[in-house]
Structure formats: structure tokens, C-alpha cells
Amino acid sequence: MSGDGTSERSGRWSEGRVEPPAEGARSGARPEKLSGDGTSERSGRWSEGRVEPPAEGARSGARPVKLSGDGTSRAQTVLRTVVLAAGAIAFLFPFYYMIIGSLQAEPDPTPTGAFPDPSNLTLDNYADINSRIDLLQGLVNSGIFTGGVIGCTVVFGVLAGYALAVLQWRGRGLTFALALLVQVVPFQLLMIPLYVLIARDYGLADTHLGMILPFAINSTAVIVFRQYFLQLPRDLFDAARVDGAGELRLLRSVALPLVRPVLVTVVLITFIGPWNEFLWPFLITKDASKQPLAVSLANYISNVAATAANPFGAVLAGAVVLAAPAVGLFIVFQRYFTSSNIGSGVKG
Amino acid sequence: MTTVPAGHRAGARYRSPVRRRRRGLLGRQPLGLLFSSPYLAFVLAVFAFPLGFAVWISFHDYFFAAPGAEVDRPFVGLDNYRDVLGDPDVWRSFRNVAVFLLINVPLTVALSLLLATALNQATRLRTFLRVGYYVPYVTASVAVVGVWLFLFNSNGLVNRVLGPLAPDPSWLINSTWAMPAIALYVTWKQLGFYILLYLAALQNVPRELYEVAATDGAGKIRTFFSITIPAVRPATVLVLLLSTIIGANLFTEPYLLTGGGGPNGASMSPVLLMYQLGIEQNSPDVAAAIGVILIVFVLLIGWLQRRLAGGDET
């Protein structure tokens, strides 16, 4: 995390290839730590692996007999797909159950209740929750909170990401290290001082600004922008510089028009933070008309649910309304939600 | 600014004498500092200053006063820490979060690595699988808590399916099961994020390693333990660290799933206690001290994990 940004990155890239020997070297240097847990046995295998390449010819001859493709038999592939699909269905079941439960006139927790029963379907729960908490107002507040964060993240994140990737200035390495570090600063330590500062000292309780402030620029997004600009061909920038374009013009005419593909990723990862956030807006909004939907629904769950005719139905109806925008957005744009984008944003 | 494009392409820009000569006080392109200044100001205002302020509060007699009122907030040394360490509720909340971490962290690492390894090789149903495993992560905890309350209440679907095996009292109001139930919930909820981190790491593992293992006659399981696990070790260190930090941050789930840390404080988390003491009961100084102690524990655990997982590379 220390030192210059780019050298750090090149270290990471080669890491995968460099690691095996490093591992062997380490276990050799400190046998007392690694022996006994099977690691020395493993490092033996590593060195075996490194000696292997000369036997290339023998290997390719032996492979077709036993293996296909990545070394998996057809039966294994089918089994893996079935197990993974079953797991995914289990993961999705609570969401299905959320929708079913929100439509039940009478809550039916029996196993048959997991299937839609036409005689027990109603939209009353949605009307019911809407009469308790103003769903539209909640959605608007969540939207302002989320929109504010996305706006700040995109504008200031592009600038910072561009500066970190393309420009050379004093403090660049430090800024990059900060962006990585900030992602592991736990909110529990910031909760009290931020509350004191924002709600008490600045008087921003019950305001959208107060909600947005601690989340304003998403550090993961800054790094995603940086990684994106880093992988653009340098010639692009150099050619424009040779043509006499100033740095500002370079940003406006070269970098920004190219940023669109990564914008979707950034908006997605930034969206789920504030939209789903509960603790912070809960701390600083007491006025119901300013609360994001997550906060008003949580207050309903913890305070008034017990008095409703069908408490679960109403809670689940509210849950569907709160979950729908995030889930919908994710499903539509899921191909932008990739491991390489987000993994690099966290690890740098 | 005239530069030498070839030097750039060769990646030699750090050692380029051209650059060293032109380097000003703020570097060759001070505009970078200007572009980054909003972000730096944000980090200073929202992270750096509050961090210092939290420590300051924890050493003073701090309380909320009416706006504009001039109040004295004397330095009290370690008094707040003494209060915290003498409070059995605090100890219990730390024990609870330890139980949580002991269940959540190993389960998270094992499941996310296994699922990521399988997903990395999957060729069919990719979109469906992605949506399935990531959706809990992208959904608000407040929304999903509603379903879990429905599923796990005394009369809920889970207990009906379990029949006589269902715990009595039910999961979330049972002092033994409340914390494990929360730990399972959070594991399920966050798993997609860690799968994503592992997938990124797996894509950087050179394929030759697997080919070599296959030639050696190593089976799937052997390959997983001898190749995959060592190769993704930096990712494992990251997953351990992040799941520990997120776990220590536990608030929403005990607040909503178990009605404010119930039954009888059996699922009280330190952050929930900080909220109750600091904001509801006007003792932000004591709450800040709990926060500082919690962070020290998290750092300690993180350091131990790094030592044990051997992740010096991250």
C-alpha cells in the first residue's frame, strides 16, 4: 500500500506468477513456523511444479486419455452446474418468499404457503404500509441521498482517478494509499465523532446534505476510475500532448469521452452503498419526512409492526419496494458488475 | 509539455532524467493535486479528522450541550476507559461479537472460496448464477431482515419444516441461537462480495499451474488445496480482514432481527451499545472509548490473521 501507485500495481500484476517460488523461499527461510501444518509438504509440491516444465511433451501426450478441457469430466461438469444452481436457488429463495409474503392476505407460514394461492392474494399490504410510512417520500429521500453520493463520486472520482492514473504530481502515491486505506476504516470509530460534527456542530441533522456528506466520494469508485484510466493506451494522451493540448483539454476531450464504459460499474457500486445504508441516516434523521426508505421501514419494523393487521405482509411489501430499485438495477446491468472491476477497486 | 512518448511506453517514466530535471515542488503536473483536492479534502474531513476527534473525545468528559452553549469538557485521562472496562454489558457485547466472528469469518472464507472456484469454472447458466449469488449483497439489509423475521419466527416456515427439531424458544428469541442466527444471516448476505473478490484473484492464477497439477495426477481436491488455496492467499488475507471489520461493525441486524440486541442482551453488539450509550443516553465519551477499544481488537485480530495466513504480499 505504500510507495508509488504504479509500481505497486505492477507488483500486483506479477504477483500470481511470482508467488510460488516466493512461497517456497519463505517456507525454506522459516521452517519452524510452517512445519507441522502440511505446508512443507505443499512447498515440496511447488518445487516439483517448477521442475516440471521440461516434461512438457510427455504431459501433452498423457492428457487426452484422462481429461477434457480444463481437466474435468463431463459428469463432474454437470454435477458442478447442478450444485451451483441449487445453491443459487437457495440464495434467491428469500427474495421469492419476500414477494409471495407481501401478496398474502393472511400470512401463511406453512410449506404450502411458499406457493402462490390465488384465493389468498392481495395488494392490500402495499396500501397498508403506504398508509403507515410514506413510501413515495421515502423513495424520494433515498433517491436524493443516493443521487447526491453518485453525483459527487462521479465528478470528483473521475478527477481523482484521472490524476492518480495519468498525471504525475507530488503526493500521488500517498493519495492512492489513502484511497485504499479509507476502505478499511471501520465506521464504528467514526460514528460518534461524525454525529457530533455533522448533527451537532454543523447543524445538519435532518438534512440531505448531512446524510450525503460522510459518503460523498466512494473510494472504491476512485480506484476503479484509476484502474480504468491506467489501462487506456498512453499514446492517446501523449499524442494529444504532442499536438499541444493542455492538461485540462486532455481531460475534457480525451479522457472524459472514453469514461462511459466504466461509468456504469461506478454508478452500480456507488448506488448500493447509500441506497442500502441504514445506520448513518438513522442516526441523523428524526424527522420522518426526511428519512430514506430504509430508515422509515426499519422504524416501522421495530416500533409499529406489532399493531398492524398483517404485520409481516406490510413489512414484506415495504421490503419489496425498498429492494426493487437496487435488485432491478443490478439485474439490468449485471454484466458490468464484474469481479475484475470491483476486485481491483478494493485491492488497488 | 513535451514528453518522450517512447519513454512512456517503455514504462521508464520514473527513472527518466527528463522528468527529474523538470520536477517542480509539486511534481511535473501539479494539476493532479488540484484534481485530487476535493477527494483529499473529503478524506481529511470525513476520515482523518473524525478519527483523531474520536480519540480526543474518549479522553475527555464529553456530552451533548444545547447549541451555542459554552461548556467545559475537561480532560479525564482514562476515566472513560475505566467505565467501559468495568461495565459487564460491554464485556458481553464483545463476547457476542467474538461468537459472531468465530462463526461468520471462517464460514465466509470457506464458502466464498469454494463457490468462487466452482463459479470460475462454470460455463453454463452464468447469468443466473451471478444474479443468484450477488443479489443478497446488493439488497438492503433492512429489506431482507423482513423476510428472515418471517422465516425464523416461532411460527415461521423454518420451524414448520424442522418440526420437533426447531429450537424452543425460536431462533431469534433464544439466547443461545440468536447470535449464530445473525452470523448465518450476515454470512449469506455478504457472501456475494467475497465471491467477487475471490473470482478476481482466481483469474490471476496462471493456468499452467493447473496443467502441471493435472499432469502430476493431482485430483480436484488435491489441486484445490495445493494450487488454488496458496495462489489466492493475498485475497484470503483481504477477505479475512474485511469480514472481520464488517463483522465488528454489526449494528442493523441485532437492532432489527433481535429487537435491539435481545433476548436480554444476548445479541447486543458493541456498535449497538455505542449507539445506545453515546446517542440515546448522552455519553458520547464512553461510546468513543468503546469504539477505540473495538478498533484495537480488530487491528489485533487483523494482524494475527495476517501472520497466520502468511499474507505478507497484500
Interface residues (C-beta under 8 A of the other chain):
Chain A: D4 T6 S7 S10 W13 E15 G16 R17 E19 P20 A22 E23 R26 L34 R42 R45 W46 E48 G49 E52 P53 A55 A58 R59 A62 R63 L67 D70 G71 T72 Q76 T77 R80 T81 V83 L84 A85 G87 A88 I89 F91 L92 P94 F95 Y97 M98 G101 P107 P109 T110 P111 G113 A114 F156 G157 L159 A160 Y162 A163 L164 L167 Q168 W169 R170 G171 R172 T175 L178 A179 V182 V184 V185 P186 F187 Q188 L189 L190 M191 I192 P193 L194 Y195 V196 L197 R200 G203 L213 P214 A216 I217 S219 V222 R234 D235 D238 A239 R241 V242 E247 L248 L251 I272 W275 N276 F278 L279 L283 A294 V295 L297 A298 I301 S302 F312 V315 L316 G318 A319 V320 L322 A323 A326 V327 F330 I331 Q334 R335 F337 S339 S340 I342 G343 S344 V346 K347
Chain B: M1 T2 T3 P5 H8 R9 G11 R13 Y14 R19 L25 L26 G27 R28 Q29 P30 L31 G32 L33 F35 S36 P38 Y39 L40 F42 V43 V46 F47 F49 P50 L51 F53 A54 I57 Y62 F64 P67 L115 A118 L119 Q121 A122 T123 R124 L125 T127 F128 L129 R130 V131 G132 Y133 Y134 V135 P136 Y137 V138 T139 A140 S141 V142 A143 V144 V145 G146 V147 W148 L149 F150 L151 N153 N155 G156 L157 R160 V161 W188 L191 L196 L197 L199 A200 A201 Q203 N204 V205 P206 E208 L209 Y210 E211 V212 A213 A214 T215 D216 K220 T223 F225 S226 P230 A231 R233 P234 A235 L238 L241 L242 I245 A248 N249 F251 T252 Y255 L256 G259 G260 P270 V271 M274 Y275 G278 I279 P284 A287 A288 G291 V292 L294 I295 V298 G310 D312 E313 T314
